[in-house]
Amino acid sequence: MAEYSIILDQLDVAMRLGIHPHEMVPQRVRLSVEMTVRYPRPLSADTIDEVMDYDFVRAGIQGLAGGPGFALQETLVEAIAAMCLADQRVQRVRVRSMKLDVYPDARVGCEVVRERSVTP
């Protein structure tokens, strides 16, 4: 068994996120994802075929950003976590979102950690 951390850090997207009228237009959101991924054995070759291609995470986030939007950061990070856990190799995922322009002196965010359920 081989375990790795796969990280997509500080991906900036423009999306609808929030409950206030001024948030109905896309705003800047920064997303970071860290996944613990397990492979059945250590890598034997230097090829993408042996590992999870993290392009699917980036593309999935961009797809969510282009959609109707979310009222809450909590539901956004849950949607991203569920997308990652749909790949059976992902054992654990941490997703962080940050609204970059809500306040002039601070960013506001949310983070969730989800783990694959262990079935006996």
N, C-alpha and C positions, 0 to 999 in steps of 0.2 A: 504494500500500500504506500502511496506517495501523496503527500498533502502540500498544497501550495496556497499562497494568498495571491489573488488576482485583484488588482486595484485600478479603478478608473477614478481619477482625482480631479476635482474642480472643473467639471464640464459645465460651461455656461450656456444656458438656453433662454429664449424669450418665450414666456407662456402665460396663460391666464391662471392666476393662483390667488385666491383671496375671497373675502366676503364683502368688501367695501366697493362702492360704485367705481372709484378710481382704479380698482384692481380688475375691472372687466376687460381692460386692454392688456395685451401682453407686457409683462415686466421681466426684468432680469432675475434669474434663479440659478444658483450654483449648486450642482449636485456632485456628490462623491459616493462611490460604491466600493466596498471591500468584500470580497467573497473568499471563503475558505473552500477550496476545491480538492476533491480526492480522486486520484486515478488508481487503477488496480495495481500498478507497478511503477517504479521509477522510469523516467523517459529513456527510451533506447535510441532515439534518433532526434535530430534537430529539425522536426517538421511540425507544422501546425496541425496535422492530422492526429497527433497524439494528445493534444491539449484542447481545452475549451477556448474558442476564439472569442475574445471579449468584444468584438465588433457588434455582436448581437445585443449587448447591454447598451452600448452607445446608440445604436439604431432604435432600440426599443424606447429609450428615454426621449430621443428626438421625435418618435412617433407620438408619445404621450404629450409632449410639448406642443405638437401641432394639432392636438385634439381639442375638445370643448373646454378643457381646463378642470381645475379642482377648486373646491371651496377651501379646503384645509391642507396644510402641509402634511399632516398626519396621514391623510388618505393618499396623497402623492407618494410618500415614502413607502407605504404599505403596498401600493401597486407595483413599485419598482422591485421591492423585496420579493413579492410573489412571482414576478417575471423571472427573477434570477433563480429562485428555488424550483422553477419549472424544469430546470436542467438538473437531472438526478445526481450529477457530480458535485453540485453545490451543496455543502453541508451547513454553511452558516453565511449570513449576509448582514452587513451593516450599511445602511443608507442614510446619508445626511443631505438635507436641503437647507439652503440659505436664500432668503429674499434679500437682495443686495441694496435696494433703493427705498425701503419702507420709511426709514428714519435717516436723517442727515448725519447722525452720530453713532449709528449702530446697525448691524445686520441682525435679522431674526431668523431662527431656524428650528429644525426638528430633526431628530435622529431616531432610528429604530434598528434593533438587532433581532433577527429571526433565525431560528435553527430548524433544520429538518427534524421532523418527529422520528423518534426511534421506535420501530415496531418490533415487538418481541417475536 
